[in-house]
Amino acid sequence: MSQISYYSKEGLAKLKSELHEMETVQRPAISDQIAEARDKGDLSENAEYDAAKEAQGLLEMKISKLKEVMANARVIDDSDIDASKVFILSTVKIKNPKNGMEMTYTLVAENEADLKAKKISVDSPIGKGLLGKSVGDIADIATPNGLVQFEVVEISR
C-alpha cells in the first residue's frame, strides 16, 4: 500500500525535475553505454556491458519509485496553515530550557529535509515531537542521549 506524502510546491517541482533528468539524460546515457559495450564483442566476458546493464536496472528502479512517490504526493498550500499550532510547513522557533539555546526549523516532508537549510522532516524525532504543539508548549523529544525538552517559542508560516 502506498503512503501519501505532503510536499510544498517547490518540493514537488524538485521531484518532477529529478524525474525528468533521469528519464531524458541518465536513461539515454546508459542506453548509449550498453550499445557501446555491445559493439565490443563477446557479452559473456564483457564487464562494461554487465555494469551498464546493472546501472540501467538501478536507474529504472529509481524512476519507478519516484513515479510512485509523485503519484501519492499532495501539495500543501501554506496559506491555509494555522499558525497557532505546529504543522507541516510551519516554521518553529524552539528553545532548550536547560541551556537557553534557541533554534528555528521548518517542518517539511521527508524528501525535502535539509538540515543545512534548517528544514527537518515531520517524521524525524524532533518533527514528531513538535507536531500539534502551540506556543508555550513543551515537547519531549526522545534522542539517543535521552529525553530532551524543547519549548515552542514562536510559530510562523
Backbone as ProteinMPNN parsed JSONL, in Angstrom:
{"seq_chain_A": "MSQISYYSKEGLAKLKSELHEMETVQRPAISDQIAEARDKGDLSENAEYDAAKEAQGLLEMKISKLKEVMANARVIDDSDIDASKVFILSTVKIKNPKNGMEMTYTLVAENEADLKAKKISVDSPIGKGLLGKSVGDIADIATPNGLVQFEVVEISR", "coords_chain_A": {"N_chain_A": [[0.835, -1.176, 0.0], [0.545, 2.205, -0.796], [2.016, 5.154, 0.551], [0.773, 8.298, 1.374], [2.355, 11.342, 0.748], [3.257, 14.615, 1.776], [3.978, 17.686, 0.242], [5.69, 20.792, -0.373], [5.06, 23.286, -2.915], [7.475, 23.839, -4.171], [9.008, 21.631, -3.419], [7.695, 19.496, -4.715], [8.054, 20.298, -7.347], [10.804, 20.024, -7.519], [11.047, 17.234, -7.317], [9.759, 16.497, -9.724], [11.536, 17.624, -11.569], [13.821, 16.129, -11.027], [12.941, 13.575, -11.807], [12.481, 14.068, -14.524], [15.103, 14.598, -15.376], [16.289, 12.098, -14.925], [14.883, 10.513, -16.765], [15.328, 11.763, -19.262], [18.046, 12.352, -19.513], [19.843, 10.638, -17.994], [18.848, 8.011, -18.578], [19.052, 7.773, -21.504], [21.861, 8.028, -21.644], [22.809, 5.739, -20.337], [21.751, 3.802, -22.037], [23.304, 4.34, -24.285], [25.812, 3.581, -23.291], [25.4, 0.831, -22.98], [24.988, 0.066, -25.653], [27.477, 0.738, -26.718], [29.166, -0.974, -25.279], [28.152, -3.404, -26.145], [28.935, -3.402, -28.779], [31.571, -4.068, -28.575], [31.916, -6.753, -28.679], [32.065, -10.128, -27.502], [29.649, -10.788, -25.165], [29.529, -12.335, -22.886], [31.864, -12.166, -21.403], [32.135, -9.504, -20.867], [32.714, -6.928, -18.938], [32.054, -4.222, -18.918], [29.607, -4.152, -20.231], [28.02, -5.667, -18.455], [28.12, -3.993, -16.19], [26.882, -1.687, -17.191], [24.32, -2.674, -17.742], [23.509, -3.318, -15.163], [23.515, -0.769, -14.001], [21.492, 0.342, -15.519], [19.278, -1.152, -14.631], [19.175, -0.323, -11.927], [18.663, 2.423, -12.265], [16.144, 2.344, -13.533], [14.655, 1.268, -11.458], [14.829, 3.365, -9.573], [13.48, 5.362, -11.007], [10.934, 4.224, -11.165], [10.23, 4.114, -8.414], [10.25, 6.855, -7.801], [8.209, 7.779, -9.462], [6.069, 6.508, -8.227], [6.089, 7.751, -5.714], [5.495, 10.363, -6.518], [2.944, 9.975, -7.572], [1.509, 9.622, -5.292], [1.794, 11.968, -4.009], [0.9, 14.972, -2.352], [0.175, 18.363, -2.594], [0.767, 20.951, -0.344], [-0.879, 23.834, 0.54], [0.562, 26.53, 1.781], [-0.673, 28.835, 2.649], [-2.977, 28.173, 3.891], [-2.325, 27.183, 6.331], [-2.656, 26.908, 9.795], [-1.339, 29.046, 12.096], [-1.34, 28.783, 14.819], [-0.739, 26.341, 15.827], [1.765, 23.747, 15.493], [2.397, 22.51, 12.348], [2.981, 20.64, 9.286], [5.171, 22.389, 7.144], [5.257, 24.536, 8.841], [7.161, 27.102, 10.386], [9.201, 26.929, 13.08], [10.285, 28.26, 16.115], [12.292, 27.055, 18.57], [13.24, 26.416, 21.985], [15.711, 25.292, 24.172], [15.087, 24.664, 27.394], [16.954, 24.063, 29.388], [19.546, 24.958, 28.645], [19.07, 27.324, 27.37], [19.423, 27.617, 24.656], [18.404, 28.566, 21.415], [16.683, 27.528, 18.467], [15.671, 27.526, 15.05], [13.45, 25.95, 12.924], [12.023, 24.62, 9.903], [9.308, 22.567, 9.323], [9.113, 19.895, 7.161], [8.31, 17.611, 4.41], [9.67, 14.268, 4.312], [11.4, 13.866, 2.037], [12.142, 16.448, 1.462], [13.7, 17.34, 3.476], [16.454, 19.109, 4.833], [19.052, 19.745, 6.618], [21.022, 21.744, 6.606], [19.662, 23.847, 5.475], [17.946, 24.342, 7.447], [15.631, 22.759, 7.498], [13.601, 20.331, 8.673], [12.453, 16.947, 8.812], [9.026, 15.988, 9.178], [8.798, 13.481, 10.061], [10.968, 12.989, 11.599], [12.462, 12.565, 14.9], [12.382, 15.065, 16.323], [10.62, 16.549, 14.714], [8.261, 14.964, 14.9], [7.786, 15.239, 17.621], [7.181, 17.945, 17.828], [4.892, 18.411, 16.281], [1.579, 19.585, 16.32], [1.871, 21.061, 18.626], [1.576, 24.115, 20.545], [2.436, 27.64, 20.949], [4.457, 28.084, 23.779], [4.084, 25.508, 24.698], [5.675, 22.499, 25.861], [7.787, 20.248, 24.32], [8.55, 16.893, 24.504], [11.284, 15.195, 23.481], [12.56, 12.213, 22.309], [15.83, 11.252, 22.247], [19.013, 9.809, 21.189], [20.65, 10.368, 23.345], [18.959, 10.444, 25.465], [15.93, 11.82, 26.971], [14.947, 14.931, 25.741], [13.909, 18.238, 26.281], [12.017, 20.704, 24.605], [10.927, 24.015, 24.321], [8.237, 25.555, 22.683], [8.639, 28.498, 21.121], [7.916, 30.28, 19.109], [5.708, 30.315, 16.302], [5.442, 30.286, 12.841], [4.492, 30.892, 9.37]], "CA_chain_A": [[0.0, 0.0, 0.0], [1.345, 3.41, -0.937], [1.84, 6.15, 1.589], [0.623, 9.661, 0.87], [3.362, 12.264, 1.26], [2.881, 16.008, 1.571], [5.096, 18.485, -0.246], [5.474, 22.181, -0.784], [5.101, 23.387, -4.382], [8.872, 23.762, -4.562], [9.455, 20.253, -3.228], [7.139, 18.67, -5.788], [8.727, 20.715, -8.585], [12.135, 19.417, -7.468], [10.865, 15.823, -7.661], [9.463, 16.423, -11.16], [12.775, 17.938, -12.259], [14.687, 14.97, -10.837], [12.407, 12.512, -12.662], [12.727, 14.47, -15.907], [16.533, 14.423, -15.62], [16.54, 10.652, -15.006], [14.298, 9.952, -17.977], [15.803, 12.374, -20.505], [19.507, 12.46, -19.555], [20.511, 9.442, -17.499], [18.398, 6.815, -19.291], [19.736, 7.665, -22.805], [23.302, 7.842, -21.447], [23.028, 4.323, -20.029], [21.486, 3.071, -23.283], [24.493, 4.518, -25.122], [26.872, 2.759, -22.711], [25.091, -0.561, -23.303], [25.246, -0.119, -27.088], [28.929, 0.802, -26.916], [29.732, -2.221, -24.735], [27.683, -4.49, -27.009], [29.744, -3.34, -30.003], [32.927, -4.563, -28.304], [32.013, -8.192, -28.935], [31.549, -11.19, -26.637], [28.97, -10.234, -23.992], [29.663, -13.218, -21.716], [33.015, -11.752, -20.602], [32.23, -8.058, -21.04], [32.398, -6.289, -17.654], [31.406, -2.933, -19.19], [28.21, -4.452, -20.562], [27.362, -6.065, -17.204], [27.993, -2.809, -15.335], [25.877, -0.797, -17.782], [23.001, -3.297, -17.546], [23.179, -3.165, -13.739], [23.19, 0.649, -13.805], [20.181, 0.545, -16.13], [18.293, -1.722, -13.708], [19.069, 0.552, -10.755], [18.005, 3.654, -12.681], [14.721, 2.061, -13.765], [14.042, 1.1, -10.136], [14.701, 4.709, -9.009], [12.414, 6.045, -11.748], [9.667, 3.623, -10.738], [9.946, 4.571, -7.042], [9.954, 8.282, -7.842], [6.873, 7.92, -10.049], [5.11, 6.098, -7.197], [6.058, 8.834, -4.723], [4.795, 11.507, -7.114], [1.531, 9.619, -7.725], [0.893, 9.718, -3.973], [2.181, 13.255, -3.415], [-0.125, 16.003, -2.224], [0.773, 19.679, -2.366], [0.169, 21.694, 0.762], [-0.922, 25.28, 0.338], [0.977, 27.081, 3.075], [-1.521, 29.955, 3.067], [-4.066, 27.608, 4.691], [-1.799, 26.611, 7.567], [-2.986, 27.606, 11.03], [-0.082, 29.352, 12.783], [-1.459, 28.64, 16.266], [-0.174, 25.034, 16.16], [2.821, 23.306, 14.59], [2.006, 21.571, 11.292], [3.958, 20.577, 8.205], [5.48, 23.702, 6.553], [5.362, 25.575, 9.871], [8.496, 27.457, 10.835], [9.07, 26.903, 14.535], [11.447, 28.616, 16.933], [12.239, 26.276, 19.812], [14.271, 26.775, 22.96], [16.034, 24.277, 25.159], [15.004, 25.371, 28.682], [18.115, 23.791, 30.248], [20.713, 25.778, 28.317], [18.606, 28.562, 26.763], [19.744, 27.657, 23.225], [17.243, 28.651, 20.532], [16.864, 27.067, 17.09], [14.495, 27.705, 14.206], [13.352, 24.922, 11.886], [10.792, 24.485, 9.14], [8.952, 21.163, 9.207], [8.827, 19.557, 5.771], [8.219, 16.186, 4.104], [10.935, 13.538, 4.418], [12.252, 14.083, 0.871], [12.55, 17.852, 1.384], [14.515, 17.665, 4.645], [17.8, 19.592, 4.553], [19.44, 20.355, 7.883], [21.765, 22.977, 6.336], [18.67, 24.883, 5.192], [17.077, 24.356, 8.637], [14.378, 22.076, 7.186], [13.627, 18.984, 9.243], [11.325, 16.111, 8.434], [7.974, 15.791, 10.177], [8.953, 12.11, 10.533], [12.126, 12.922, 12.494], [12.029, 12.639, 16.31], [12.026, 16.447, 16.698], [9.408, 16.877, 13.964], [7.114, 14.264, 15.504], [7.541, 15.811, 18.943], [6.663, 19.313, 17.722], [3.585, 18.457, 15.607], [0.396, 19.821, 17.147], [2.169, 21.906, 19.789], [1.298, 25.549, 20.452], [3.44, 28.474, 21.608], [4.483, 27.872, 25.227], [4.077, 24.075, 24.994], [6.958, 21.813, 25.976], [7.824, 18.999, 23.559], [9.518, 15.914, 24.988], [11.858, 14.547, 22.311], [13.441, 11.094, 22.628], [17.059, 11.267, 21.451], [19.936, 8.765, 21.651], [21.215, 10.77, 24.64], [17.887, 10.528, 26.451], [14.811, 12.72, 26.718], [15.296, 16.353, 25.686], [12.715, 19.064, 26.215], [12.092, 21.962, 23.865], [9.758, 24.882, 24.452], [7.867, 26.211, 21.434], [8.708, 29.938, 21.379], [7.216, 31.022, 18.054], [5.265, 29.539, 15.145], [5.081, 31.133, 11.713], [4.389, 30.146, 8.113]], "C_chain_A": [[0.883, 1.244, 0.0], [1.001, 4.421, 0.144], [1.76, 7.532, 0.957], [1.668, 10.54, 1.549], [2.936, 13.681, 0.91], [4.124, 16.822, 1.228], [4.68, 19.932, -0.429], [5.498, 22.188, -2.307], [6.536, 23.233, -4.884], [9.403, 22.338, -4.465], [8.957, 19.332, -4.323], [7.788, 19.018, -7.122], [10.131, 20.106, -8.651], [12.057, 17.939, -7.828], [10.615, 15.65, -9.157], [10.726, 16.663, -11.979], [13.741, 16.751, -12.195], [14.245, 13.812, -11.74], [12.696, 12.815, -14.132], [14.198, 14.25, -16.284], [16.88, 12.941, -15.759], [16.063, 10.083, -16.339], [14.919, 10.509, -19.256], [17.324, 12.467, -20.62], [20.165, 11.135, -19.166], [20.133, 8.184, -18.279], [19.065, 6.707, -20.672], [21.245, 7.436, -22.671], [23.618, 6.378, -21.16], [22.763, 3.47, -21.265], [22.682, 3.164, -24.228], [25.649, 3.658, -24.614], [26.661, 1.282, -23.048], [25.396, -0.843, -24.775], [26.741, -0.138, -27.378], [29.593, -0.489, -26.434], [29.359, -3.414, -25.611], [28.525, -4.557, -28.288], [31.152, -3.91, -29.813], [33.032, -6.079, -28.41], [31.37, -9.049, -27.871], [30.97, -10.625, -25.336], [29.178, -11.077, -22.737], [30.833, -12.812, -20.824], [33.218, -10.24, -20.655], [31.753, -7.36, -19.767], [31.69, -4.947, -17.855], [29.917, -3.124, -19.473], [27.433, -4.803, -19.29], [27.129, -4.858, -16.293], [26.92, -1.863, -15.866], [24.472, -1.359, -17.601], [22.559, -3.164, -16.08], [22.778, -1.721, -13.435], [21.815, 0.962, -14.381], [19.07, 0.027, -15.206], [18.075, -0.839, -12.489], [18.341, 1.845, -11.098], [16.506, 3.439, -12.883], [13.985, 1.864, -12.448], [13.834, 2.467, -9.47], [13.559, 5.472, -9.68], [11.056, 5.531, -11.3], [9.265, 4.101, -9.341], [9.542, 6.042, -7.023], [8.576, 8.537, -8.435], [5.801, 7.54, -9.032], [4.966, 7.178, -6.132], [5.251, 10.011, -5.262], [3.299, 11.224, -7.291], [0.786, 9.775, -6.403], [1.238, 11.023, -3.263], [0.998, 14.209, -3.398], [0.58, 17.311, -1.912], [0.01, 20.382, -1.248], [0.238, 23.172, 0.431], [-0.605, 25.92, 1.68], [0.161, 28.281, 3.52], [-2.683, 29.47, 3.938], [-3.608, 27.111, 6.054], [-2.113, 27.522, 8.754], [-1.686, 27.82, 11.812], [-0.186, 29.234, 14.299], [-0.905, 27.295, 16.741], [0.872, 24.665, 15.118], [2.273, 22.247, 13.642], [3.148, 21.486, 10.29], [4.0, 21.951, 7.522], [5.452, 24.853, 7.57], [6.842, 25.837, 10.148], [8.391, 27.676, 12.334], [10.381, 27.312, 15.196], [11.289, 27.864, 18.246], [13.417, 26.663, 20.698], [14.474, 25.607, 23.905], [16.047, 24.977, 26.519], [16.236, 25.177, 29.579], [19.292, 24.71, 29.947], [20.35, 27.094, 27.622], [18.884, 28.678, 25.266], [18.469, 27.653, 22.389], [17.616, 28.206, 19.122], [15.563, 27.313, 16.345], [14.546, 26.685, 13.086], [12.027, 25.057, 11.153], [10.528, 23.004, 8.996], [8.491, 20.874, 7.785], [8.666, 18.04, 5.624], [9.611, 15.568, 4.139], [11.893, 13.855, 3.267], [12.744, 15.518, 0.742], [13.481, 18.247, 2.528], [15.934, 18.041, 4.233], [18.245, 20.378, 5.786], [20.223, 21.652, 7.684], [20.812, 24.14, 6.083], [17.661, 25.018, 6.337], [15.686, 23.803, 8.341], [14.485, 20.664, 7.72], [12.344, 18.248, 8.882], [10.295, 16.029, 9.561], [8.051, 14.379, 10.746], [10.162, 11.937, 11.447], [11.628, 12.985, 13.942], [11.617, 14.052, 16.738], [10.734, 16.85, 16.01], [8.168, 16.25, 14.569], [6.749, 14.876, 16.858], [6.903, 17.192, 18.896], [5.262, 19.392, 17.115], [2.44, 18.634, 16.599], [0.629, 20.699, 18.361], [1.84, 23.371, 19.488], [2.418, 26.318, 21.141], [3.317, 28.294, 23.12], [4.478, 26.41, 25.619], [5.504, 23.55, 25.075], [6.84, 20.494, 25.23], [8.911, 18.111, 24.144], [9.998, 15.098, 23.791], [12.812, 13.446, 22.769], [14.633, 11.127, 21.684], [17.955, 10.126, 21.935], [20.561, 9.081, 23.013], [20.158, 10.907, 25.728], [16.826, 11.542, 26.057], [15.282, 14.176, 26.783], [13.994, 17.133, 25.561], [13.004, 20.34, 25.422], [10.801, 22.72, 24.092], [9.495, 25.546, 23.103], [7.761, 27.701, 21.738], [7.861, 30.71, 20.372], [6.879, 30.085, 16.902], [4.904, 30.522, 14.027], [4.974, 30.263, 10.461], [5.513, 30.498, 7.2]], "O_chain_A": [[1.869, 1.306, 0.735], [-0.143, 4.527, 0.588], [2.579, 7.889, 0.11], [1.844, 10.49, 2.767], [2.326, 13.915, -0.134], [5.179, 16.665, 1.843], [3.506, 20.255, -0.612], [5.91, 21.206, -2.926], [6.781, 22.578, -5.897], [10.158, 21.891, -5.328], [9.702, 18.482, -4.81], [8.044, 18.133, -7.938], [10.588, 19.716, -9.726], [12.906, 17.437, -8.566], [11.19, 14.762, -9.787], [10.959, 15.978, -12.976], [14.393, 16.415, -13.184], [15.077, 13.151, -12.361], [13.103, 11.934, -14.888], [14.498, 13.772, -17.378], [17.679, 12.571, -16.619], [16.751, 9.276, -16.963], [15.026, 9.783, -20.245], [17.841, 12.644, -21.723], [20.954, 10.581, -19.931], [21.002, 7.377, -18.607], [19.599, 5.646, -20.995], [21.841, 6.732, -23.487], [24.591, 5.838, -21.686], [23.488, 2.506, -21.51], [23.033, 2.188, -24.891], [26.383, 3.072, -25.409], [27.613, 0.568, -23.362], [25.992, -1.869, -25.104], [27.214, -0.936, -28.187], [30.474, -1.029, -27.103], [30.162, -4.329, -25.795], [28.79, -5.64, -28.81], [31.842, -4.2, -30.79], [34.118, -6.635, -28.248], [30.277, -8.751, -27.39], [31.692, -10.06, -24.514], [29.016, -10.569, -21.627], [30.812, -13.078, -19.622], [34.339, -9.753, -20.507], [30.552, -7.214, -19.539], [30.827, -4.573, -17.06], [29.079, -2.351, -19.009], [26.329, -4.304, -19.071], [26.061, -4.723, -15.696], [26.142, -1.302, -15.095], [23.533, -0.608, -17.336], [21.385, -2.928, -15.797], [21.82, -1.478, -12.701], [21.06, 1.747, -13.809], [18.048, 0.689, -15.023], [16.94, -0.626, -12.062], [17.505, 2.316, -10.328], [15.694, 4.258, -12.453], [12.821, 2.246, -12.326], [12.787, 2.708, -8.87], [12.772, 6.143, -9.013], [10.133, 6.315, -11.08], [8.108, 4.45, -9.107], [8.609, 6.429, -6.32], [7.85, 9.413, -7.965], [4.746, 8.171, -8.976], [3.856, 7.485, -5.697], [4.426, 10.586, -4.552], [2.479, 12.134, -7.173], [-0.418, 10.028, -6.389], [1.002, 11.167, -2.063], [0.196, 14.237, -4.331], [1.474, 17.361, -1.067], [-1.22, 20.398, -1.221], [1.298, 23.692, 0.083], [-1.411, 25.86, 2.609], [0.288, 28.712, 4.667], [-3.304, 30.266, 4.643], [-4.43, 26.661, 6.853], [-1.871, 28.729, 8.721], [-1.008, 26.85, 12.15], [0.772, 29.549, 15.005], [-0.63, 27.126, 17.929], [0.873, 25.194, 14.007], [1.752, 21.219, 14.074], [4.159, 22.175, 10.428], [2.963, 22.591, 7.35], [5.606, 26.015, 7.194], [7.663, 24.919, 10.144], [7.6, 28.495, 12.804], [11.445, 26.781, 14.879], [10.286, 28.012, 18.945], [14.44, 27.163, 20.23], [13.51, 25.007, 24.38], [16.926, 25.799, 26.776], [16.53, 26.021, 30.426], [19.962, 25.19, 30.861], [21.235, 27.893, 27.318], [18.614, 29.718, 24.666], [17.567, 26.847, 22.618], [18.719, 28.472, 18.645], [14.485, 27.309, 16.939], [15.55, 26.563, 12.384], [11.04, 25.543, 11.706], [11.415, 22.253, 8.591], [7.587, 21.532, 7.27], [8.858, 17.286, 6.578], [10.612, 16.272, 4.008], [13.079, 14.088, 3.503], [13.677, 15.779, -0.018], [13.995, 19.366, 2.55], [16.543, 17.379, 3.392], [17.861, 21.533, 5.97], [20.109, 22.569, 8.498], [21.111, 25.282, 6.432], [16.654, 25.715, 6.212], [14.687, 24.303, 8.858], [15.338, 19.888, 7.29], [11.294, 18.855, 8.675], [10.647, 16.004, 10.741], [7.452, 14.093, 11.782], [10.363, 10.86, 12.009], [10.499, 13.41, 14.188], [10.617, 14.22, 17.435], [9.848, 17.427, 16.64], [7.145, 16.914, 14.735], [5.574, 15.015, 17.199], [6.171, 17.573, 19.81], [4.52, 20.332, 17.398], [2.351, 17.915, 17.595], [-0.323, 21.048, 19.059], [1.83, 23.8, 18.334], [3.25, 25.729, 21.832], [2.219, 28.345, 23.674], [4.829, 26.08, 26.752], [6.418, 24.084, 24.445], [5.918, 19.714, 25.469], [10.062, 18.53, 24.265], [9.211, 14.392, 23.16], [13.753, 13.702, 23.521], [14.471, 11.04, 20.466], [17.687, 9.536, 22.982], [20.952, 8.173, 23.747], [20.443, 11.435, 26.803], [16.831, 12.059, 24.939], [15.925, 14.595, 27.745], [13.089, 16.738, 24.826], [14.062, 20.958, 25.545], [9.714, 22.142, 24.062], [10.419, 26.041, 22.457], [6.904, 28.123, 22.515], [7.176, 31.67, 20.727], [7.649, 29.186, 16.566], [4.153, 31.472, 14.245], [5.308, 29.079, 10.474], [5.596, 29.969, 6.091]]}, "name": "protein", "num_of_chains": 1, "seq": "MSQISYYSKEGLAKLKSELHEMETVQRPAISDQIAEARDKGDLSENAEYDAAKEAQGLLEMKISKLKEVMANARVIDDSDIDASKVFILSTVKIKNPKNGMEMTYTLVAENEADLKAKKISVDSPIGKGLLGKSVGDIADIATPNGLVQFEVVEISR"}
